[in-house]
Amino acid sequence: MTLIDQIIVGLSGLLALVIMLILIGRFEHSRKAFNIFYIFSFALIISSSVLIMINQWGIINSDFIALFSVLIPMSISLGLVYQFY
């Protein structure tokens, strides 16, 4: 993993952390349940970026990342459905 790859993965994890903290603040203020789905999806992005930084690109073939790649869009779509319907 090159330095540029580490910077990009680290910045994506950091951005997901900032967005997750904003969503936690929004959830504490409004108590709307759809924010929980969004918080969960960004927590998965943070954990997957940490796993990629620790274990390099070899973890992409792991079952954990495959599970994360299913759960991230599912939780975002559940949040959108719960918010607008």
DSSP file (Angstrom, degrees, kcal/mol; ACC not computed):
  #  RESIDUE AA STRUCTURE BP1 BP2  ACC     N-H-->O    O-->H-N    N-H-->O    O-->H-N    TCO  KAPPA ALPHA  PHI   PSI    X-CA   Y-CA   Z-CA
    1    1 A M              0   0    0      0, 0.0    55,-0.0     0, 0.0     2,-0.0   0.000 360.0 360.0 360.0 122.6    0.0    0.0    0.0
    2    2 A T     >  -     0   0    0      1,-0.1     4,-2.1     4,-0.0     5,-0.2  -0.229 360.0-104.6 -79.5 171.9    1.6    3.2   -1.1
    3    3 A L  H  > S+     0   0    0      1,-0.2     4,-2.3     2,-0.2     5,-0.2   0.876 121.2  53.4 -64.6 -38.5    1.5    6.5    0.8
    4    4 A I  H  > S+     0   0    0      2,-0.2     4,-2.4     1,-0.2    -1,-0.2   0.900 108.3  50.8 -64.3 -40.1   -1.1    8.0   -1.4
    5    5 A D  H  > S+     0   0    0      1,-0.2     4,-2.6     2,-0.2     5,-0.2   0.915 110.6  48.8 -62.5 -43.0   -3.4    5.0   -0.8
    6    6 A Q  H  X S+     0   0    0     -4,-2.1     4,-2.4     1,-0.2    -2,-0.2   0.888 111.4  49.9 -64.7 -38.6   -2.9    5.3    2.9
    7    7 A I  H  X S+     0   0    0     -4,-2.3     4,-2.7     2,-0.2    -2,-0.2   0.922 112.5  46.7 -65.6 -44.0   -3.7    9.0    2.8
    8    8 A I  H  X S+     0   0    0     -4,-2.4     4,-2.1     2,-0.2    -2,-0.2   0.924 115.2  45.2 -65.8 -44.6   -6.9    8.4    0.7
    9    9 A V  H  X S+     0   0    0     -4,-2.6     4,-2.0     2,-0.2    -1,-0.2   0.905 114.8  49.1 -66.2 -40.5   -8.1    5.6    2.9
   10   10 A G  H  X S+     0   0    0     -4,-2.4     4,-2.4    -5,-0.2    -2,-0.2   0.902 111.2  49.0 -64.8 -41.8   -7.3    7.6    6.1
   11   11 A L  H  X S+     0   0    0     -4,-2.7     4,-2.7     2,-0.2    -1,-0.2   0.871 109.8  51.7 -67.2 -36.0   -9.1   10.7    4.7
   12   12 A S  H  X S+     0   0    0     -4,-2.1     4,-2.2     2,-0.2    -1,-0.2   0.905 112.0  46.7 -67.1 -38.8  -12.2    8.7    3.8
   13   13 A G  H  X S+     0   0    0     -4,-2.0     4,-1.9     2,-0.2    -2,-0.2   0.897 113.4  48.9 -66.4 -39.7  -12.3    7.2    7.3
   14   14 A L  H  X S+     0   0    0     -4,-2.4     4,-2.2     2,-0.2    -2,-0.2   0.901 111.4  49.1 -66.3 -41.7  -11.8   10.7    8.9
   15   15 A L  H  X S+     0   0    0     -4,-2.7     4,-2.4     1,-0.2    -2,-0.2   0.901 110.5  50.8 -64.2 -41.1  -14.5   12.2    6.7
   16   16 A A  H  X S+     0   0    0     -4,-2.2     4,-2.3     1,-0.2    -1,-0.2   0.869 109.1  52.4 -64.1 -35.3  -16.8    9.3    7.7
   17   17 A L  H  X S+     0   0    0     -4,-1.9     4,-2.3     2,-0.2    -2,-0.2   0.914 109.7  48.0 -65.8 -42.8  -16.0   10.0   11.4
   18   18 A V  H  X S+     0   0    0     -4,-2.2     4,-2.0     2,-0.2    -2,-0.2   0.927 113.5  47.1 -63.5 -44.9  -16.9   13.7   11.0
   19   19 A I  H  X S+     0   0    0     -4,-2.4     4,-2.3     1,-0.2    -1,-0.2   0.892 111.2  52.2 -64.3 -39.1  -20.2   12.9    9.3
   20   20 A M  H  X S+     0   0    0     -4,-2.3     4,-2.2     1,-0.2    -1,-0.2   0.904 108.8  49.6 -64.6 -40.9  -21.0   10.3   11.9
   21   21 A L  H  X S+     0   0    0     -4,-2.3     4,-2.1     2,-0.2    -1,-0.2   0.876 110.3  51.0 -65.7 -36.6  -20.4   12.8   14.7
   22   22 A I  H  X S+     0   0    0     -4,-2.0     4,-2.2     2,-0.2    -2,-0.2   0.912 111.0  48.8 -63.8 -42.3  -22.6   15.3   13.0
   23   23 A L  H  X S+     0   0    0     -4,-2.3     4,-2.5     2,-0.2    -2,-0.2   0.858 108.3  53.3 -67.8 -34.8  -25.3   12.7   12.7
   24   24 A I  H  X S+     0   0    0     -4,-2.2     4,-2.4     2,-0.2    -1,-0.2   0.922 110.2  48.1 -65.0 -42.5  -25.0   11.7   16.3
   25   25 A G  H  X S+     0   0    0     -4,-2.1     4,-1.6     2,-0.2    -2,-0.2   0.896 111.9  49.3 -62.7 -39.9  -25.5   15.4   17.3
   26   26 A R  H  X S+     0   0    0     -4,-2.2     4,-2.8     2,-0.2     5,-0.4   0.886 110.6  50.9 -65.8 -38.4  -28.5   15.6   15.0
   27   27 A F  H  X S+     0   0    0     -4,-2.5     4,-2.4     1,-0.2    -2,-0.2   0.900 109.2  50.3 -66.7 -39.8  -29.9   12.4   16.5
   28   28 A E  H  < S+     0   0    0     -4,-2.4    -1,-0.2     1,-0.2    -2,-0.2   0.827 115.8  43.7 -66.8 -30.0  -29.5   13.8   20.1
   29   29 A H  H  < S+     0   0    0     -4,-1.6    -2,-0.2    -5,-0.2    -1,-0.2   0.922 130.0  20.4 -80.4 -45.4  -31.2   17.0   19.1
   30   30 A S  H  < S-     0   0    0     -4,-2.8    -3,-0.2    -5,-0.1    -2,-0.2   0.681  82.7-144.3-102.7 -20.1  -34.1   15.6   17.0
   31   31 A R     <  +     0   0    0     -4,-2.4     2,-0.5    -5,-0.4    -4,-0.1   0.827  40.5 158.3  56.5  35.4  -34.4   12.0   18.2
   32   32 A K    >   -     0   0    0     -6,-0.3     3,-1.2     1,-0.1     4,-0.3  -0.795  39.4-142.9 -91.6 131.4  -35.4   10.8   14.7
   33   33 A A  T >> S+     0   0    0     -2,-0.5     3,-1.4     1,-0.3     4,-0.6   0.704  89.7  73.0 -72.2 -21.3  -34.7    7.1   14.3
   34   34 A F  H 3> S+     0   0    0      1,-0.3     4,-1.3     2,-0.2     3,-0.4   0.759  85.7  68.2 -67.2 -20.7  -33.6    7.3   10.7
   35   35 A N  H <> S+     0   0    0     -3,-1.2     4,-2.7     1,-0.2    -1,-0.3   0.787  89.1  65.1 -66.2 -25.8  -30.3    8.9   11.8
   36   36 A I  H <> S+     0   0    0     -3,-1.4     4,-2.4    -4,-0.3    -1,-0.2   0.898  99.9  50.8 -63.2 -39.7  -29.4    5.6   13.5
   37   37 A F  H  X S+     0   0    0     -4,-0.6     4,-2.0    -3,-0.4    -1,-0.2   0.911 112.1  46.7 -63.6 -41.8  -29.3    3.9   10.1
   38   38 A Y  H  X S+     0   0    0     -4,-1.3     4,-2.2     2,-0.2    -2,-0.2   0.904 111.3  51.1 -66.8 -41.3  -27.0    6.6    8.7
   39   39 A I  H  X S+     0   0    0     -4,-2.7     4,-2.1     1,-0.2    -2,-0.2   0.908 109.6  51.7 -61.1 -42.1  -24.8    6.4   11.8
   40   40 A F  H  X S+     0   0    0     -4,-2.4     4,-1.9     1,-0.2    -1,-0.2   0.901 108.9  49.9 -62.0 -42.2  -24.5    2.7   11.4
   41   41 A S  H  X S+     0   0    0     -4,-2.0     4,-1.7     1,-0.2    -1,-0.2   0.901 112.4  46.2 -67.2 -39.3  -23.4    3.0    7.7
   42   42 A F  H  X S+     0   0    0     -4,-2.2     4,-2.1     2,-0.2    -1,-0.2   0.824 109.0  55.7 -73.4 -28.8  -20.8    5.6    8.5
   43   43 A A  H  X S+     0   0    0     -4,-2.1     4,-2.4    -5,-0.2    -1,-0.2   0.873 107.2  50.8 -66.0 -36.1  -19.5    3.5   11.4
   44   44 A L  H  X S+     0   0    0     -4,-1.9     4,-2.4     2,-0.2    -2,-0.2   0.879 108.3  51.5 -67.0 -37.4  -19.1    0.6    8.9
   45   45 A I  H  X S+     0   0    0     -4,-1.7     4,-2.2     2,-0.2    -2,-0.2   0.910 110.7  48.9 -65.2 -41.1  -17.1    2.8    6.6
   46   46 A I  H  X S+     0   0    0     -4,-2.1     4,-2.2     2,-0.2    -2,-0.2   0.945 113.1  46.2 -62.6 -47.9  -14.8    3.8    9.4
   47   47 A S  H  X S+     0   0    0     -4,-2.4     4,-2.3     1,-0.2    -2,-0.2   0.875 112.4  50.1 -66.9 -35.8  -14.3    0.3   10.5
   48   48 A S  H  X S+     0   0    0     -4,-2.4     4,-2.2     2,-0.2    -1,-0.2   0.886 110.5  49.6 -69.8 -35.9  -13.6   -0.9    7.0
   49   49 A S  H  X S+     0   0    0     -4,-2.2     4,-2.1     2,-0.2    -2,-0.2   0.877 111.3  49.6 -69.6 -34.5  -11.1    1.8    6.3
   50   50 A V  H  X S+     0   0    0     -4,-2.2     4,-2.2     2,-0.2     5,-0.2   0.918 111.1  49.5 -66.6 -42.4   -9.3    1.0    9.6
   51   51 A L  H  X S+     0   0    0     -4,-2.3     4,-2.8     1,-0.2    -2,-0.2   0.895 111.2  49.3 -62.8 -39.2   -9.2   -2.7    8.6
   52   52 A I  H  X S+     0   0    0     -4,-2.2     4,-1.1     1,-0.2    -1,-0.2   0.896 111.3  49.2 -67.2 -38.9   -7.8   -1.8    5.2
   53   53 A M  H  < S+     0   0    0     -4,-2.1    -2,-0.2     2,-0.2    -1,-0.2   0.876 117.1  41.4 -68.4 -35.4   -5.2    0.4    6.7
   54   54 A I  H  < S+     0   0    0     -4,-2.2    -2,-0.2     1,-0.2    -1,-0.2   0.935 126.4  30.3 -75.7 -46.9   -4.1   -2.3    9.2
   55   55 A N  H >< S-     0   0    0     -4,-2.8     3,-0.6     1,-0.3     4,-0.2   0.312 100.6-136.0-100.7   8.4   -4.2   -5.4    6.9
   56   56 A Q  G ><  -     0   0    0     -4,-1.1     3,-1.0     1,-0.2    -1,-0.3  -0.191  54.7 -42.7  65.7-161.4   -3.4   -3.7    3.6
   57   57 A W  G >  S+     0   0    0      1,-0.2     3,-1.4     2,-0.1     4,-0.3   0.577 121.5  83.3 -79.5  -9.0   -5.3   -4.6    0.4
   58   58 A G  G X  S+     0   0    0     -3,-0.6     3,-0.9     1,-0.3    -1,-0.2   0.720  78.7  67.7 -67.0 -19.9   -5.3   -8.3    1.2
   59   59 A I  G X  S+     0   0    0     -3,-1.0     3,-2.0     1,-0.2     6,-0.5   0.629  76.7  83.8 -75.6 -12.4   -8.4   -7.9    3.4
   60   60 A I  G <  S+     0   0    0     -3,-1.4    -1,-0.2     1,-0.3    -2,-0.2   0.844  88.9  52.6 -59.7 -32.7  -10.5   -7.0    0.4
   61   61 A N  G <  S+     0   0    0     -3,-0.9    -1,-0.3    -4,-0.3    -2,-0.2   0.455  90.9 110.3 -80.8  -0.1  -11.0  -10.7   -0.2
   62   62 A S  S <> S-     0   0    0     -3,-2.0     4,-1.4     1,-0.1     5,-0.1  -0.320  76.9-125.1 -76.5 157.2  -12.2  -11.2    3.4
   63   63 A D  H  > S+     0   0    0      1,-0.2     4,-2.4     2,-0.2     5,-0.2   0.789 107.6  63.4 -70.7 -27.8  -15.7  -12.0    4.3
   64   64 A F  H  > S+     0   0    0      2,-0.2     4,-2.5     1,-0.2    -1,-0.2   0.935 104.8  44.1 -62.7 -46.0  -15.8   -9.0    6.7
   65   65 A I  H  > S+     0   0    0     -6,-0.5     4,-2.5     2,-0.2    -1,-0.2   0.864 112.1  53.5 -69.3 -34.7  -15.4   -6.6    3.9
   66   66 A A  H  X S+     0   0    0     -4,-1.4     4,-0.8     2,-0.2    -1,-0.2   0.902 110.5  47.5 -63.9 -39.7  -17.9   -8.4    1.7
   67   67 A L  H >X S+     0   0    0     -4,-2.4     4,-2.5     1,-0.2     3,-0.6   0.905 112.0  49.8 -66.3 -41.4  -20.4   -8.2    4.6
   68   68 A F  H 3X S+     0   0    0     -4,-2.5     4,-2.5     1,-0.2    -2,-0.2   0.890 105.2  57.4 -63.6 -38.9  -19.6   -4.5    5.0
   69   69 A S  H 3< S+     0   0    0     -4,-2.5    -1,-0.2     1,-0.2    -2,-0.2   0.727 112.5  41.8 -68.1 -19.2  -20.1   -3.9    1.3
   70   70 A V  H <X S+     0   0    0     -4,-0.8     4,-1.3    -3,-0.6    -2,-0.2   0.843 115.4  48.3 -87.7 -41.1  -23.6   -5.3    1.7
   71   71 A L  H  X S+     0   0    0     -4,-2.5     4,-2.6     1,-0.2     5,-0.2   0.808 102.2  62.4 -73.4 -30.5  -24.5   -3.6    5.0
   72   72 A I  H  X S+     0   0    0     -4,-2.5     4,-1.9     2,-0.2     5,-0.2   0.972 110.6  35.6 -63.7 -55.7  -23.4   -0.1    4.0
   73   73 A P  H  > S+     0   0    0      0, 0.0     4,-2.5     0, 0.0    -1,-0.2   0.845 116.7  56.7 -68.1 -28.4  -25.9    0.5    1.1
   74   74 A M  H  X S+     0   0    0     -4,-1.3     4,-2.4     2,-0.2    -2,-0.2   0.926 108.9  44.7 -65.7 -43.3  -28.6   -1.5    2.9
   75   75 A S  H  X S+     0   0    0     -4,-2.6     4,-2.0     2,-0.2    -1,-0.2   0.868 113.4  50.5 -70.9 -34.3  -28.4    0.8    6.0
   76   76 A I  H  X S+     0   0    0     -4,-1.9     4,-2.1    -5,-0.2    -2,-0.2   0.928 112.6  46.4 -66.2 -43.3  -28.4    3.9    3.9
   77   77 A S  H  X S+     0   0    0     -4,-2.5     4,-2.5     2,-0.2    -2,-0.2   0.879 111.1  52.0 -68.3 -36.2  -31.4    2.7    1.9
   78   78 A L  H  X S+     0   0    0     -4,-2.4     4,-2.6     2,-0.2    -1,-0.2   0.896 109.6  50.4 -64.2 -38.5  -33.2    1.7    5.1
   79   79 A G  H  X S+     0   0    0     -4,-2.0     4,-1.9     2,-0.2    -2,-0.2   0.900 111.2  47.9 -64.3 -40.3  -32.5    5.2    6.5
   80   80 A L  H  X S+     0   0    0     -4,-2.1     4,-2.3     2,-0.2     5,-0.2   0.910 113.4  47.3 -66.8 -41.7  -33.9    6.8    3.3
   81   81 A V  H  X S+     0   0    0     -4,-2.5     4,-1.9     1,-0.2    -2,-0.2   0.926 114.1  47.1 -65.1 -43.9  -37.0    4.7    3.3
   82   82 A Y  H  < S+     0   0    0     -4,-2.6    -1,-0.2     1,-0.2    -2,-0.2   0.835 114.5  48.2 -67.4 -31.5  -37.6    5.3    7.0
   83   83 A Q  H  < S+     0   0    0     -4,-1.9    -2,-0.2    -5,-0.2    -1,-0.2   0.893 122.5  28.8 -75.6 -39.8  -37.1    9.1    6.5
   84   84 A F  H  <        0   0    0     -4,-2.3    -2,-0.2    -5,-0.1    -3,-0.2   0.530 360.0 360.0-105.7  -6.7  -39.3    9.6    3.5
   85   85 A Y     <        0   0    0     -4,-1.9    -3,-0.2    -5,-0.2    -2,-0.1   0.396 360.0 360.0-126.1 360.0  -42.0    7.0    3.8
